[in-house]
Structure formats: structure tokens, C-alpha cells
Amino acid sequence: MKTNRLLAAMLLAAGLLQLPAAYAVSAAVAKPLKDASDLVRAGKAKEAIAKLNGVTGSGPDDTYMLARIRGAAYQRMGDNGAAAQQLEAAFATGKVPGNEAGTLAETIAGIYAQQHNNAKAMQWVEKAKADGDNSAGLRQIQDYVQGSSGDYGQIARDNAAKVQAAVAAGRRPEEDDLLRLADAYRHTGNKAGDLQVKEQLVTYYPANKQYVGIYLSDIAGKPGFSSRFSLDILRLRLAAGNVTSAADYMEMAQLLLQAGLPAEAKTVVDKGYAAGVLGTGAEAARQQRLRDLVNKNVVDSKASLAKRTADAKAEKTGDDLVAIGTEYASLGQYDEGIDLIQQGIAKDNLKRPEDAKLRLGVAQLQSVKGKAAGIKTLRTVQGTDGAPDVARLYISLGAAS
């Protein structure tokens, strides 16, 4: 046996093997191996196989190298069966360098995945993982095999673990991991898990309007979610660019009028007209009547605002102050609105304290100087009726704006 540094360097440059700087092969196989690897690099895989016909070597080092080159040649030829057989034989020699074992196992797993031999593919996936391979390529092979086998329960467990590990480490979960997890939950009928992953997609990828739209459409169906947050969902949809129909604009404006927020209703109607969605078609006259009503309510509301504010301050409960403060915020007078909502909360006599915190957080979030305070307030919102879900959405979408 002798050290053949030239062969090791040549194989490394070819990208066929990642070998140590010094690797021992016998003199009898050194030249055939070099010639064969040169032929593989030149795209002449069949000639490479022919060059190694009858070459057997004299020990495990030779056997390993011969099997690796033959495996590479068969891969180039598209003969995956022979390639897998040779690469497995290389692994069996025990001569695979430690820093290459995971990559070689991944290659074998990929070959078996292409052959739809799921059992063998997963066997080598696990071998690659045991040898320290945690590459994106290996994860793709694993997910492909599990998906093609219909083992969505395992896909869910694996991807849930990846997502949880990322969150625990303070990292944003990989988008593909979240999508695979959501798909697995859908296949296994885990509606709660599916909705949770959709929220995570919005949280970590808020710029994706498709994710936002899907989650905002689904969240209303969450068990216990209160219909009084319908207006918030429409607000969030509008902010995310997911309000596009005349019916949505009309519904939102009407809900805002009912909530005593005509200025915000006017903003919504004006956006609908500016977008060319309102004011055209068979419903144009009805839409104009709504616009006229909104404009009238804006004038009337502003005229009575000072008196209503004074009356709210005189009340024993803080609900009217919270409502008045929210109205000020809708007019763009955020400092006044925030102060009044805080006064209402300070009375400590509210019908829905968590809703009041939600209104305060949103007003702070909209204020140029209160974004950090808004996020802090919204994170304190509690309950089981959807208030915390809505608060988290305002944080995600507000932070992205």
C-alpha cells in the first residue's frame, strides 16, 4: 500500500469524493482509479466502468475507492440501482471519512427515494442523520419520502419538532417547515393545529398576503371566537390589502357606523371609491346613499364630540370613555384617544376589560410614537373569545407595516 496524494486531490477537485489530504490505495489500482475518475469528469461514465472492469484491489481502502468511483459513474449513467449497490458497498468497508459519511448516506437515500423504495430511503435518511447530516437536502428527501408514503402523522411530528426548535432558539421557523406541517395537519384532520400554523405563517411571514388572507378567513371559525371582532378582522384584511369587493367595503362601513366611528367609515368608503370598487355598477346608487350617510354622520359626530367626552368623564364606568377614546383615535387624534382610553381603564369598572386593552393597544400602535407601547399593551390581552388572537394579529401586521 502507498499514499496516493495525487489521486486524493484529483477526486476532490472533481467533486466526486471528499477525501482526506492523504488516502492509501495500492499501486495496482491507483492508475485505473485516476483514469476512471477522469472519464467520469469528462462525461464518459460507460468508459469509466469499462476501465475498472476486472480491477478488484487488495484491501478495504481499494474496495472503498473502487466502489465510490463506480457509484459515481453509474449515477452519471442514470443507473440508480447499480449506483446504490456500489455506494452501499463503499459504506460497508468502514473506510468512509467521518466528515463525508452523512453526505454519502444522504446520496444513497436520495437514490432510493428516486426509485420509490421508501423503506430503504428512510433507512439511509436515519443513517445520514446519525452521522451528523442535517442539510436542507436531507430534510427534503425525508419529507418527500414521508409524503409519498402517506405517513402524515410522522411528517407532522417531524416538522412540529423543527418549528418548536426554531422558536425555542429565537429563530424564525423555515417557511417550508411550516407549510409541510400545515399540510400534514390538514391530512390528519387536526383543525386546531392547522389554524395555529396559519397564525405562525402570518406571524413570521406577514408580508405574504396569501397567508394573511387565508388565516383571516379561517379564524372566525375558531371555537369560541366572538362575532364582535368581525370589524377587527375587516380592518386587518383592509390593512393587508385583502379587502377587494364592494360587499366587503359596504359591510365594513356599516359596521363602523354602528360602532360610532363615522370618520373611519368615511376613510373606508373613500378607499372603496378611489379603488374603483364603489360607485359603479347596479349598486352605485345604494353605495352613494351610504356615502352620503357616512359624511352626514361625520359632521354630526364632530359637533357632539366635546359634550359626549364630558359626559363620558362624568360616568362611573369607563366604557364610554374607552369608546370616545377609540373615536378620537379614528380621527387621527391619537394622543387624545390614548389618554381617554387610559382614563376609562383607570376607572376599573368595565364591561370587557380585555377589549379595552385591545383598543388601547391598537390606538398606541397607530400612533407614530407609540408603536412599542402598543405591542407591549397588546401582548397583555387575554381571554378565550378571540381577543388575544386579534391582538396578536395587530402586532404581526402592525409590525410589518
PyMOL commands that set and color helices and strands:
alter all, ss='L'
color gray80, all
select helices_A, chain A and resi 5-14+27-41+45-51+60-77+80-92+101-114+118-130+136-149+152-168+175-187+191-204+209-221+227-239+246-258+262-274+284-314+319-330+334-346+353-366+371-378+387-400
alter helices_A, ss='H'
color red, helices_A
select strands_A, chain A and resi 2-3+24-25
alter strands_A, ss='S'
color yellow, strands_A
deselect
rebuild
show_as cartoon
